[in-house]
């Protein structure tokens, strides 16, 4: 990840613009309280497991941050489509109290929208008018240590409860009707670099959540907590205590030589031992995908620590930079597939996995799990075994792969932001296409010897953008069955945010310059756009109320690419 504004003790020092109140510290606006603006006529329907299971085919609601357990971000309604999207108009704009980076994917149930902001505010609003029902402000602890901005990517819902991870490494449960805090539990120690920005997943009474912090020397994990009371049920560590040296892979997942000095690494391991697993990184940034048929959880793990200085972490550094499958009920290992062994370029796996189908090498349609990498490839895995079926053509330029970082700086493309950053992809299963928001940021990689600093930022060097080189983005459609790029739409600024595909043959994507756009899913032709006045660096969602389809997206900018900040969610509909 790229680290602008890495912050410790942010609750005491960060400043935000609060509507109607001027400048206030984060602590002043994070009092752990709920305010009510308008009573709900009735509570939203209690979300059952059956509803969560069937969410991918539900055109009325959007009850997972990525649309379903499959995470295809595919909306099954087609009232808004390629023939009429040009008529799309704003239905309302909801302004939050926090002017800062927004990466939330709202959820909608029975015409009520639940959205989050940076610093762990949660709002419940009318999804047709934008009227506010309640506003919860999480009380941050005295220490908050975050990489890449104080973001939150959304809530999960089950029954009448909402679940949110916090940047001070807690999991909280709220009453969906009132916003009242039901319980909270400490996930990990923020003083050691742990924090939470991902939207959790909830399934069969379990709330699943991973951790940020790979850049601070944490030991990554996914944990399951009881939805009823927040008690810990199981933990899977992304860094095993034994065997993290792996198989000493010489090549990356695409077969290219990574120029490792494996003999030197093996000597270092013999001299040092393998007890550095507690600080080896492997954060889990994005919501897992869940296959209920096989009771399997799929997620990706991020970079090892320190990011660029690999000399003190010999071996493949399992399971960093990997797709991982574990048992839903026990949290035990099933398989993993590593993209970049012993990563010293910060090209970690961060975009949410997607469960779909694709043709295997023989042409047979099989169940797969896919991932969009910061390398610029989409990787397609056989779901039961993890075997890679194919990887896509490069979606952005690649140069000098894999040149080793130097003290003076070595240029390699892609830079440390990607490719596909955390931005969730979308899949149109009828068209057999995956859609990925990519960025092109040429960088130089600089390495510097760096011992573990004890919960502080631990890069072991730096990656730096090159002022003389152009940066841009590219929305790309890839054929899942062949790996071929079908079309690409270049944007003037790097893309971070996420994609929505719909049955109306549309693809929605936002840009850092404020444009929110709709494209023809088949051809990539731009069909509609609206400027939201701040960076649209969040994934859109769609839903229906009273027989009318709406499309919603947050426009709050982004810390990582320093896009213009805002504080609003825009909702669009046909006249």
C-alpha positions in Angstrom: 0.0 0.0 0.0 1.0 3.6 -0.3 1.3 5.6 2.9 0.4 9.2 2.9 -0.5 10.5 6.4 0.3 7.4 8.4 -1.1 8.4 11.8 -0.6 7.5 15.4 -2.9 8.8 18.1 -5.2 10.3 15.4 -8.1 10.7 17.8 -6.1 13.4 19.6 -4.7 15.3 16.6 -6.7 14.9 13.4 -9.0 17.7 12.4 -12.2 17.4 10.3 -14.7 19.8 9.0 -18.0 19.2 10.8 -21.1 20.7 9.1 -22.5 23.6 11.2 -19.7 23.3 13.8 -16.5 24.5 12.0 -13.2 22.7 12.7 -13.3 20.0 15.4 -10.9 17.3 16.5 -11.7 13.7 15.7 -12.1 13.0 19.4 -14.7 15.8 19.8 -16.9 14.3 17.1 -16.3 10.7 18.1 -18.1 10.5 21.4 -19.5 7.0 21.1 -23.0 8.3 20.9 -26.1 8.0 18.6 -28.2 11.0 17.6 -31.7 10.6 16.1 -33.1 13.0 13.5 -36.3 11.2 12.5 -37.9 8.0 13.9 -38.2 5.1 11.5 -41.8 4.2 10.9 -40.8 0.6 11.4 -37.6 -1.3 11.7 -36.2 -2.8 8.5 -36.9 -6.4 7.9 -34.8 -8.6 10.1 -32.2 -10.0 7.6 -32.3 -13.8 7.7 -29.7 -16.2 6.6 -31.9 -17.2 3.7 -32.0 -13.5 2.6 -28.2 -13.2 2.8 -27.9 -16.4 0.8 -30.2 -15.2 -2.0 -28.9 -11.6 -2.0 -27.3 -11.9 -5.5 -30.7 -12.3 -7.1 -32.5 -9.6 -4.9 -33.2 -6.5 -7.0 -34.9 -4.8 -4.2 -32.2 -4.7 -1.6 -28.4 -4.5 -1.5 -27.5 -6.3 1.8 -23.8 -7.2 1.3 -21.2 -4.5 0.7 -20.2 -6.4 -2.5 -23.8 -7.5 -3.3 -23.6 -11.2 -2.3 -21.4 -13.8 -0.7 -20.0 -14.3 -4.2 -19.0 -10.6 -4.3 -19.6 -10.3 -8.0 -21.0 -6.7 -7.5 -23.6 -7.6 -10.1 -27.1 -6.0 -9.7 -29.8 -8.2 -11.2 -32.2 -5.4 -12.1 -32.4 -3.7 -15.5 -34.8 -0.8 -15.2 -31.8 1.4 -15.7 -30.1 0.1 -18.8 -27.8 0.9 -21.7 -30.7 2.5 -23.7 -31.9 4.9 -21.0 -29.0 5.6 -18.6 -28.4 8.8 -20.4 -31.5 10.2 -18.7 -30.2 9.4 -15.2 -30.6 12.4 -12.7 -29.7 13.0 -9.1 -32.5 11.9 -6.8 -30.9 13.4 -3.7 -27.5 14.1 -2.1 -26.8 13.2 1.5 -24.1 15.1 3.3 -22.3 13.6 6.2 -20.5 15.4 9.1 -17.1 14.2 8.1 -15.1 15.8 5.3 -12.6 13.1 4.5 -11.8 10.2 2.3 -14.9 8.0 1.7 -14.6 4.4 0.6 -18.0 3.1 1.9 -20.2 0.7 0.0 -23.7 1.4 1.5 -26.1 -1.4 2.2 -29.9 -1.0 1.7 -32.7 -3.0 3.2 -36.5 -2.1 2.9 -35.7 1.4 1.7 -33.2 2.2 4.5 -29.6 2.9 3.6 -26.8 2.3 6.1 -23.5 4.0 5.2 -20.2 4.8 6.9 -17.5 7.5 6.9 -13.9 7.8 7.9 -13.4 7.8 11.7 -16.3 5.2 12.0 -19.4 7.2 11.8 -22.5 5.2 10.7 -25.7 6.8 9.3 -29.2 5.4 8.6 -31.1 7.3 6.0 -34.2 7.1 3.9 -32.9 5.6 0.6 -35.5 7.5 -1.4 -35.4 11.0 0.1 -32.0 11.1 2.0 -33.7 12.1 5.3 -31.6 11.0 8.3 -32.9 8.6 10.8 -29.8 8.3 13.1 -26.1 8.9 13.3 -23.7 6.9 15.3 -20.2 8.2 16.2 -17.8 5.7 17.5 -15.6 6.7 20.4 -12.1 6.2 19.3 -9.5 5.0 21.8 -6.3 7.1 22.5 -4.2 5.2 20.0 -5.1 4.7 16.3 -2.4 3.5 13.9 -3.5 3.3 10.3 -2.0 3.0 6.9 -3.5 4.8 3.8 -6.2 6.9 5.5 -8.7 6.6 8.3 -11.2 4.9 6.2 -14.2 2.5 6.6 -15.6 0.4 3.8 -19.0 -0.4 5.2 -21.1 -2.5 7.5 -22.5 -6.0 7.5 -26.1 -6.8 8.6 -27.9 -9.8 10.1 -31.1 -9.9 11.9 -31.6 -6.4 13.3 -27.9 -5.8 13.9 -25.2 -3.9 12.0 -21.5 -4.8 12.4 -18.6 -2.5 11.8 -14.8 -2.8 12.3 -13.1 0.4 13.6 -9.7 2.0 13.1 -8.9 1.5 16.8 -9.2 -2.3 16.1 -12.7 -3.0 17.6 -15.8 -4.7 16.3 -19.0 -3.1 17.2 -22.7 -4.2 16.8 -25.5 -1.6 16.5 -29.2 -1.8 16.6 -30.3 -1.2 12.9 -33.4 0.7 13.9 -32.0 3.0 16.5 -28.2 3.0 16.1 -27.8 2.0 19.7 -24.5 0.2 20.6 -25.3 -3.4 21.5 -21.8 -4.6 22.1 -18.2 -4.0 21.2 -15.1 -6.2 21.4 -11.4 -5.5 21.0 -10.0 -7.4 18.0 -6.3 -6.6 18.4 -3.9 -4.0 19.9 -3.8 -0.7 18.0 -0.5 0.2 19.7 1.1 -2.7 17.7 -0.3 -1.3 14.4 -3.6 -3.2 14.1 -6.6 -1.4 12.7 -9.8 -2.3 10.8 -11.1 -0.6 7.6 -12.8 -3.6 5.8 -16.5 -4.3 5.8 -17.1 -7.5 7.8 -19.0 -10.5 6.5 -21.7 -12.2 8.6 -22.8 -15.8 8.0 -24.5 -18.4 10.2 -24.2 -16.2 13.3 -20.5 -15.5 12.7 -19.0 -12.1 12.0 -15.8 -12.5 9.9 -13.2 -9.7 9.9 -9.5 -9.4 9.0 -7.0 -6.9 10.0 -4.9 -4.1 8.5 -1.4 -3.4 9.7 1.0 -5.3 7.5 3.0 -2.1 7.2 3.6 -2.0 10.9 4.9 -5.5 11.5 1.7 -7.2 12.7 0.8 -10.9 12.3 -2.2 -10.9 10.0 -5.4 -12.8 10.6 -9.0 -13.4 9.9 -11.2 -13.9 13.0 -14.8 -15.1 13.6 -16.9 -13.6 16.4 -20.3 -14.5 17.6 -22.9 -12.1 16.1 -25.0 -12.3 19.3 -22.4 -11.2 21.8 -19.0 -10.6 20.1 -17.2 -13.5 21.6 -14.2 -14.9 19.7 -15.0 -18.2 17.9 -11.8 -18.9 15.9 -8.7 -17.3 14.5 -6.8 -18.1 11.3 -3.3 -16.4 11.1 -2.1 -15.5 7.7 1.4 -16.1 8.9 2.0 -19.6 10.2 4.3 -20.1 13.1 6.0 -22.9 11.2 6.5 -23.3 7.5 6.3 -19.7 6.5 9.5 -20.1 4.5 7.4 -22.0 1.9 8.9 -23.7 -1.1 11.6 -21.1 -2.0 9.8 -20.2 -5.3 12.1 -18.6 -7.8 9.2 -17.3 -10.1 6.0 -15.4 -9.6 2.6 -16.9 -10.3 3.0 -16.0 -14.0 6.3 -17.8 -14.3 8.7 -14.8 -14.3 12.0 -14.9 -12.5 11.9 -12.7 -9.3 15.7 -12.5 -9.1 15.8 -13.9 -5.5 19.2 -14.9 -4.0 17.7 -18.0 -2.4 21.1 -19.3 -1.2 21.6 -16.1 0.8 18.0 -16.3 2.1 18.5 -19.9 3.3 21.8 -19.0 5.1 20.0 -16.1 6.8 17.2 -18.4 7.9 19.7 -20.9 9.3 21.5 -18.1 11.2 18.4 -16.2 12.3 15.8 -18.9 12.8 12.1 -18.6 11.9 10.8 -16.8 15.0 10.0 -13.6 13.1 6.5 -14.8 12.2 4.9 -12.5 14.8 5.9 -9.4 12.8 5.8 -10.7 9.2 2.7 -8.8 8.1 0.0 -10.3 5.9 -2.9 -8.0 6.6 -6.3 -8.8 5.2 -7.8 -5.7 3.7 -11.1 -6.7 2.0 -14.3 -8.6 2.8 -14.0 -12.4 2.3 -16.1 -14.3 -0.2 -18.0 -17.3 1.2 -19.0 -20.5 -0.5 -21.8 -22.0 1.6 -22.0 -25.2 -0.5 -18.4 -26.2 0.5 -18.3 -24.2 3.8 -15.3 -22.3 2.5 -14.0 -18.7 3.2 -11.8 -17.1 0.5 -9.7 -14.1 1.1 -6.4 -12.5 0.1 -3.5 -11.5 2.3 -1.3 -8.5 1.8 2.4 -7.7 1.8 5.1 -9.0 4.2 6.8 -6.7 6.7 9.0 -4.8 6.2 7.6 -4.0 2.8 10.9 -3.5 0.8 13.7 -4.8 3.1 13.5 -8.5 2.6 16.9 -9.5 3.9 15.6 -10.0 7.5 12.6 -12.1 6.4 14.0 -15.0 4.4 11.7 -17.4 2.6 8.4 -17.2 0.7 6.8 -15.4 3.6 3.6 -17.4 3.6 0.8 -16.7 3.3 1.5 -13.1 2.2 0.5 -12.0 -1.3 -1.8 -15.1 -1.5 -5.3 -16.2 -2.1 -6.3 -18.4 0.9 -9.2 -20.8 1.5 -10.2 -21.8 5.0 -13.0 -23.8 6.6 -16.0 -21.6 7.6 -16.8 -23.5 10.7 -13.4 -24.2 12.2 -11.2 -21.5 10.6 -8.7 -24.2 9.5 -6.5 -24.1 6.4 -7.7 -25.6 3.1 -5.3 -24.2 0.4 -3.4 -21.2 -0.7 -2.0 -19.9 -3.9 0.8 -17.3 -3.7 1.2 -14.6 -6.4 4.5 -13.0 -5.3 6.8 -14.9 -3.0 9.1 -12.9 -0.8 7.5 -9.7 -2.1 9.9 -6.6 -1.9 7.7 -4.4 -4.1 4.6 -4.0 -2.0 2.5 -5.7 -4.7 0.3 -7.4 -2.2 -3.1 -9.0 -2.8 -5.8 -6.6 -1.6 -8.8 -6.6 -3.9 -11.8 -8.7 -2.8 -12.1 -12.2 -4.2 -15.0 -13.1 -6.4 -16.8 -16.5 -6.7 -18.0 -17.1 -10.2 -17.6 -19.7 -13.1 -15.2 -19.8 -16.0 -14.0 -22.3 -18.5 -11.0 -24.5 -17.6 -8.2 -25.4 -20.0 -10.4 -28.1 -21.5 -13.3 -25.7 -22.1 -15.4 -27.1 -19.3 -17.3 -24.6 -17.1 -16.1 -24.9 -13.5 -16.5 -23.0 -10.2 -13.7 -20.5 -9.8 -12.5 -17.8 -7.4 -10.8 -14.8 -9.0 -8.7 -11.9 -7.8 -7.5 -8.7 -9.4 -3.9 -8.1 -8.6 -1.8 -5.0 -8.1 0.4 -6.7 -10.8 -2.3 -5.8 -13.3 -3.4 -9.4 -13.9 -6.8 -11.0 -13.0 -6.0 -14.5 -11.6 -8.5 -17.3 -12.1 -8.3 -20.3 -9.7 -10.1 -23.6 -9.5 -12.2 -23.1 -6.4 -11.8 -26.5 -4.8 -8.0 -26.8 -5.1 -6.7 -23.3 -5.7 -5.0 -24.4 -8.9 -4.5 -21.4 -11.2 -6.4 -22.0 -14.5 -5.2 -18.8 -16.1 -4.2 -15.2 -15.6 -5.3 -12.4 -17.8 -3.4 -10.2 -20.1 -1.7 -7.3 -18.4 -4.3 -4.5 -17.9 -1.7 -1.8 -17.4 2.0 -1.4 -18.5 4.6 -3.7 -16.9 8.3 -2.8 -17.2 11.4 -4.2 -15.5 9.5 -7.0 -13.7 11.0 -8.0 -11.1 13.9 -5.6 -10.7 15.2 -5.5 -7.1 14.9 -2.3 -5.1 18.1 -0.4 -4.5 19.3 2.4 -2.2 19.2 4.9 -5.0 15.9 3.6 -6.4 15.0 1.1 -9.1 12.2 1.8 -11.6 9.6 -0.9 -12.1 6.1 -0.9 -13.4 3.5 -1.3 -12.0 4.2 0.9 -9.0 3.3 -0.1 -5.5 -0.4 1.0 -5.8 -1.2 -1.3 -8.7 -2.8 -2.4 -11.1 -5.9 -3.2 -9.1 -5.6 -1.7 -5.6 -8.2 -2.5 -3.0 -10.9 -1.5 -5.5 -13.4 -4.4 -5.7 -14.0 -5.7 -9.2 -17.4 -6.7 -10.8 -18.5 -9.6 -12.9 -21.3 -9.9 -15.5 -21.9 -13.6 -15.6 -24.0 -13.4 -18.8 -21.3 -11.6 -20.7 -18.5 -13.7 -19.1 -16.6 -10.5 -18.3 -14.9 -9.1 -15.2 -14.4 -5.4 -14.8 -11.4 -3.9 -13.0 -10.4 -0.4 -12.0 -6.7 -0.1 -12.6 -4.1 2.6 -11.9 -0.8 3.5 -13.6 1.7 5.2 -11.3 5.3 4.8 -12.3 7.5 4.5 -9.2 11.0 3.8 -8.1 11.7 1.3 -5.3 14.2 2.2 -2.6 15.5 -0.2 0.0 17.0 0.6 3.4 18.0 -1.7 6.3 15.4 -1.3 9.0 15.0 -3.3 12.3 11.5 -3.8 13.7 10.4 -0.4 15.2 7.8 -1.8 17.6 4.3 -0.9 16.1 5.5 2.0 14.0 5.5 2.3 10.2 8.0 -0.3 8.9 8.7 0.0 5.2 12.3 -0.8 5.0 12.7 1.9 2.4 10.3 3.8 0.2 8.5 3.8 -3.1 8.3 7.1 -4.9 6.2 8.4 -7.7 8.2 9.9 -10.6 7.1 13.5 -11.2 8.1 13.5 -14.8 5.9 10.5 -15.7 2.2 10.6 -16.4 -0.2 8.9 -14.0 -3.5 7.7 -15.2 -6.3 5.1 -14.7 -7.9 2.4 -16.9 -11.2 0.6 -16.5 -10.8 -2.8 -18.1 -13.1 -5.6 -19.2 -11.6 -9.1 -19.3 -13.0 -12.2 -20.7 -13.0 -14.8 -17.9 -12.9 -17.8 -20.2 -9.8 -16.6 -22.2 -8.1 -14.0 -20.0 -8.1 -11.6 -23.0 -8.8 -7.8 -22.5 -12.0 -7.0 -24.3 -11.9 -3.3 -23.9 -10.3 -0.6 -21.8 -11.3 3.0 -21.0 -8.4 5.3 -20.0 -9.0 8.0 -17.4 -6.8 11.1 -16.7 -6.2 10.1 -13.1 -5.4 6.8 -11.3 -8.5 4.8 -10.5 -9.2 3.7 -6.9 -12.8 3.0 -5.8 -14.5 0.0 -7.3 -16.9 -1.2 -10.0 -20.6 -2.1 -10.3 -22.1 -4.2 -13.1 -25.8 -4.5 -13.8 -28.2 -6.7 -15.7 -28.9 -3.6 -17.8 -25.6 -4.1 -19.5 -24.0 -1.3 -17.6 -20.8 -0.8 -15.7 -20.6 2.1 -13.2 -17.2 3.5 -12.1 -16.0 6.7 -10.4 -12.9 8.8 -10.9 -10.7 11.0 -8.6 -11.7 14.1 -10.6 -15.4 13.8 -9.4 -16.8 12.1 -12.5 -19.2 9.2 -11.9 -19.7 7.4 -15.2 -21.8 4.6 -16.8 -20.3 2.5 -19.6 -21.7 0.0 -22.1 -20.7 -3.4 -20.5 -20.2 -5.0 -23.9 -18.2 -2.3 -25.7 -16.8 0.1 -23.0 -18.6 3.1 -24.7 -19.2 5.9 -22.2 -23.0 6.4 -22.0 -23.5 8.9 -19.1 -21.5 10.9 -16.6 -22.1 13.3 -13.7 -19.6 15.3 -11.7 -20.0 14.9 -7.9 -17.5 17.7 -7.0 -15.2 15.4 -5.1 -13.3 12.2 -5.8 -15.6 9.2 -6.5 -13.3 6.7 -4.9 -15.9 4.2 -3.6 -17.8 1.4 -5.3 -21.4 2.1 -6.3 -24.4 0.0 -5.3 -28.0 -0.3 -6.7 -31.4 -1.1 -5.2 -35.1 -0.6 -5.8 -37.8 1.1 -3.7 -41.4 1.3 -4.7 -40.6 -0.2 -8.1 -38.0 2.4 -8.9 -34.3 1.6 -9.3 -31.6 3.8 -7.7 -27.8 3.9 -8.0 -25.8 5.3 -5.1 -22.1 6.2 -4.7 -20.0 8.0 -2.1 -18.0 11.0 -3.2 -15.4 11.9 -0.5 -12.1 11.6 -2.3 -9.2 9.3 -1.3 -6.1 9.7 0.9 -3.9 7.3 -1.1 -4.0 9.2 -4.4 -4.9 12.5 -2.6 -8.2 13.0 -4.5 -10.3 16.0 -3.6 -12.2 15.4 -0.4 -16.0 15.5 0.1 -18.6 14.3 2.5 -21.5 13.1 0.4 -23.4 10.2 -1.0 -25.0 10.8 -4.4 -28.2 8.8 -5.3 -29.4 8.7 -8.9 -32.6 7.5 -10.6 -34.5 7.9 -13.9 -36.9 10.9 -14.0 
